Amino acid sequence: MERLRKQDAEEGVTVRPMTDQQKSAIAEVRSLYDSKIAEQDVLQQSAMKGPLSADFAELDEVSRQFRRERERLASERDAKVEKIRRGEPE
């Protein structure tokens, strides 16, 4: 770790500790997006058990759509967390 800190210092990277407000905002964003992702998981499980389960092609497409939605939500969450860390307004 010391070597990495030294390397960062040489490259001009500064580290600012996060404020309690930033930590709280990050926790709130993560909680919100984790619940949205969990909701997508439940919806996917429900769709897989429904009438679509007879057709493999439709099942595969539904699975792909849910996967894209989860990736979008995770990406959105990570972007918001990074903005908070940098101190940028939403």
N, C-alpha and C positions, 0 to 999 in steps of 0.2 A: 504494500500500500504506500509506503514511504516513497518508493521509486516512482510510482504513478503520480503522487503529489508533486514530486520534484519535476517530473516530465511536464505536468500541467503548468507548473510555475514557469518553466522555461518557455513554454508555448504561449504564455500569456492568458491562460484559462483561469478565470477567477471563480471561486465558489462562494456563494452566498447562502447562508442557512435559511431555510424556509420559515416564514412566520407562522404563528398559530392559526391565523386567518387563512393562509394558503393551505395549510395541512387540513383544516376543516373543509375548505372548498373542494380540495382533491378528494377527500373521503366522501363528500356528498355526491360528486360527479361519478365516482366509482360505484357507489351504492346504487345510484339511479340507473347507470348503464348495465350493471350486473343484474339488476332486476329485469331490465328489458331483454337481456340475453337469456335469462332464465325463462321469461315468458315465451320467447321464441322456441326454446327447447320443449316446453310443454305443448305449444302449438304444433310443433313438428311431430312429437310423439302421438298426438291426437290425430293428425293427418295421416300418419303411417298406419294407424289402426282402423281408419275409416274405409269408405267404399273404394278409395283409390288403391288400396293395398292389393287389388287383384291384377292391376296392370303395372308391370315392372318399369316400363318407360315413363309413365306418369309419376310413379313413385320416385324414380331417379331424378326427374325434373323438380319435383317438390323438394326433395332433399337438397338439390343444388341451390334452389331459391333460398331455402332456410340458411344454408351455409353462407351464401353471399350476404344475406341480411345480418347474420352474426358477425361476419368480417367487417361489414360497414359500421355496425354499432361499436365494435371493438376499436376500429380505426378512429371513429368520431370521439370515443371516450379518451383514447390516448392523445389525440390532438388537443382536446380541452384541458387535460391534465398538464400537458406541456406548456400551453398558454398560461395557465395559472402559475406554474413553476417560474416562468420567465417574467411574471408580474404584469402581463398584458391584460387589458380589460376585455371582457367577453362581448 
